[in-house]
Amino acid sequence: MNPLEAVRTALISKYAQFSGRAGRAEYWYFAGFTILVIGAATVMDEAIGHQIVGPLAVLVLLLPNVAVTVRRLHDIDRTGWWDLVNLVPVIGWLTVLVFTLQRGTSQDNRFGPVPQH
């Protein structure tokens, strides 16, 4: 999966889809896209002197980020509820980071078939 396909999948075809699986490429390409968008929005906010674009970008990207993270957790055969660990500062973030870096199961699991790459 290339970066454009990953962003298109997370933002358009699976915007709020919490079922199924997401491979590492889909997750990390979308994470990179999110960082770039929020960084650009922050720069724009600084340029105009108001906090408008950044919070709007975060709001628009929140649901697809949660959805792709849940699907990524499904790929390693973990329930999406593990995403709630992100609410615990540092330890929770590191736990989810380690989970998202792991290779997905190589066969179909309880959350669906192996994602297409």
N, C-alpha and C positions, 0 to 999 in steps of 0.2 A: 504494500500500500504506500503510495506516495503522499507527500504532505498535503497536496490539494484534495486528494480523495479523502484523507483523514478528516480534514476540516469540513468538507462537504458532508461527510457522513455524520459527524457529531453535531453540526449546526443545522442541517436540513433534514436528512432522512431519519435521523435518530435523536432529534433534539431533546426529547423527554422520554426516551425509551430506556427502561431500567431492566428489561429482560434481555437475555442473550449474552454474548461474550464480545469483548473487544481485545484485540491483540496489542502487543506492546507498541507496535508502530502507530496504530490508530491513537492510542492513549498519549504517547509522547509527542507525536506531531501536533496533536490538539493542545497539549500542555504548552508547547513552545509557541503556538499561535496565540494562546491566551496571554502569555507573558508579553509577547510583542504588542498585542492590542492594548493591554492595560498600561504598558510602558508608554506607548504613543498617546494614549488618552491622558496620562499624567502630564506629559510634556505639553499637550494642548491646554490642559487646565492651568498650568503655570503660565503659559503664554497669554491666556485671556484673564487670568487673575481670579477665576472662580472655580469652585469644585463642582463641575457639571458633567463633563464628558467622562471622567474616571468612574464616578459612582454609577453612571448609566451603563458603561461598559461592563462593570462588575455585575450589575443586575441582569443584563442580557446574557452574560456568559455563565452565570451561576448554575442554572438548571442543566445545561448541557455538560458542564464540568462534573457535576454530581453524577449525572447519568453515565458518562463515559467512565468515571471512576468505579461505579457499581458494576458496569459490564466488564471492566478490567479485573476486578476482584472475582467475578464469576469465572473468568478465564483461568484463574489459578485455583478454581473450585472452592472459593470462599464466598460466604454470603455477603450481600451488599451492605448489610448492617455494620460490617467492619469499617465502613466509611465514617461512621459516627466517631471512631477513634480520633479522627482529625480535630475534634472539638477539644482534645486534651493537648495543650501546648507542648511542643518539642517532642515528647515521647510518642504522642499520637501521630504527629507528622512523620516522624522517622519510621514508625511502624508501617504506615500506609506507603511511604516511599519504598521501603524494603519489599512490601507486597507487590507494588506495581513494577518493580524491577525484575521480579521472578518470571521465569519462563512459564507459559500457560501449559495446561495439561495437553498432551499430544493426541488424545482421543476425545471423543464426545464425553461430556460430563453431565451432571444433573441440570446444568444451566443451558445446555444446547450443544450444537456441533462446533467443531473447531472453526474459528473465524477465518474467512478468506483473506489472504494477504495480497 
